[in-house]
Amino acid sequence: MLEIVKKYIVDEGNNRLALEIDIVTFNKIEEILEDYGLYHLMIDDKDMESLSPEQAKEYYRSIS
């Protein structure tokens, strides 16, 4: 599992206001979330009709 090193930003009362993580960790989290979202998008669309390669090319030509 991804270990996240956190640095908290606190106010005078020691209340946590924000969290700081390094950019490498942020990029990993972002990639995981994108992959998760893509997976669910693909699963949700599995019942939709697929286009043939020629139909897909024609569709993309029509929207560009």
C-alpha positions as CSV (number, residue, x, y, z in Angstrom):
1,M,0.0,0.0,0.0
2,L,1.1,3.5,-0.7
3,E,2.6,5.2,2.3
4,I,1.7,8.8,2.5
5,V,4.0,11.2,4.4
6,K,1.8,14.0,5.6
7,K,2.7,17.5,6.9
8,Y,-0.1,19.3,8.5
9,I,-0.6,23.1,8.5
10,V,-2.1,24.2,11.7
11,D,-3.4,27.5,13.2
12,E,-2.4,29.1,16.5
13,G,-4.8,26.7,18.3
14,N,-3.1,23.7,16.7
15,N,-6.2,23.0,14.6
16,R,-5.4,21.3,11.3
17,L,-6.1,23.6,8.4
18,A,-4.5,21.9,5.5
19,L,-2.3,18.9,4.5
20,E,0.9,18.9,2.5
21,I,2.1,15.9,0.5
22,D,5.0,15.7,-1.9
23,I,4.3,15.9,-5.7
24,V,5.4,12.3,-6.4
25,T,2.8,11.0,-3.9
26,F,0.2,13.4,-5.3
27,N,0.8,12.2,-8.9
28,K,0.5,8.5,-7.8
29,I,-2.9,9.3,-6.0
30,E,-4.1,11.2,-9.1
31,E,-3.1,8.3,-11.4
32,I,-4.9,5.8,-9.1
33,L,-8.1,7.9,-9.1
34,E,-8.0,8.3,-12.9
35,D,-7.5,4.6,-13.4
36,Y,-10.4,3.8,-11.0
37,G,-12.7,6.3,-12.8
38,L,-11.7,4.9,-16.2
39,Y,-12.4,1.3,-15.0
40,H,-15.8,2.2,-13.8
41,L,-16.6,4.1,-17.0
42,M,-15.6,1.1,-19.0
43,I,-17.7,-1.3,-16.8
44,D,-20.7,1.0,-17.0
45,D,-20.5,1.2,-20.8
46,K,-20.1,-2.5,-21.4
47,D,-23.8,-2.8,-22.4
48,M,-23.5,0.0,-25.0
49,E,-23.3,-0.9,-28.7
50,S,-19.7,-0.8,-30.0
51,L,-18.8,0.9,-33.3
52,S,-16.8,-0.8,-36.0
53,P,-13.4,0.8,-36.8
54,E,-14.9,2.4,-39.9
55,Q,-17.9,3.7,-38.0
56,A,-15.6,5.1,-35.3
57,K,-13.4,6.9,-38.0
58,E,-16.5,8.4,-39.6
59,Y,-17.9,9.5,-36.2
60,Y,-14.6,11.2,-35.3
61,R,-14.4,12.9,-38.8
62,S,-17.9,14.3,-38.2
63,I,-17.0,15.9,-34.9
64,S,-13.6,17.4,-35.8
